[in-house]
Amino acid sequence: MKKAIIYLHGFNSASLDLAGNLLTNKEKLVVLQAYCEQKGVLFYAPNIDYRDFEGLVEDLLFQWNQYLDQAYDVIFMGSSMGGFTSEYLAMKTGAKAVMINPAIVPSELLPQFIGVTENYETKQAYQWVQSDCEQYLVYEKELVMSKQAIDRTIFLDMEDELIDSKNTLLAYQDKANIVCYDGGSHGFEHIKQALPIIDRVIFDFIKA
């Protein structure tokens, strides 16, 4: 079966510039794109607006269905808020989730960014406010209450300066395949080392 990765960047970030080109200053994107080209995997990395989680979920579920109609096996992969979103979409679809330094409780993580006025990567103006954070309460609860088995693989840089990796490890140790790397940062500095594991997840050599 054909394979596809839907990759979701983190909060206040981007995967594409304003012309729609992949951002070559982001190692994760460049490494993953090169891997996908080598392996014949479709790589879809849209820009995400986390102010409207309901809308972005609808859009990504539509894209997932489009790929299913084209006989693709889709894996959701994401960093930070993209990790949370990948987990949520995996719950909704039964697809696998690969989560990189994932946000666990966005409603608690994101208030520190209230007042942000432009996207860090694209410099596009926007406003991040309290209600943007509070919208995530319902989705966090849905994940906690769900009985859906989720096939998760989690990559952690243990020196993540934004999210406590030890808390993530404790929260997921019994329900995910977790791979930890010493050092690193929230941006995740071990994507090249993670590729063999990503490869096994995509091509079903292991179950996460």
Secondary structure, DSSP 8 states (H G I E B T S, - for coil): -EEEEEEE--TT--SB-TTS-B-TT-HHHHHHHHHHHHHT-EEE-----TT-HHHHHHHHHHHHHHHHHTTEEEEEEEETHHHHHHHHHHHHH--EEEEES--S-HHHHGGGGTT--B-TTT--B----HHHHHTHHHHHHHHHH------EEEEEETT-SSS-HHHHHHHHTTTSEEEEESS--TT-S-HHHHHHHHHHHHTTSS--
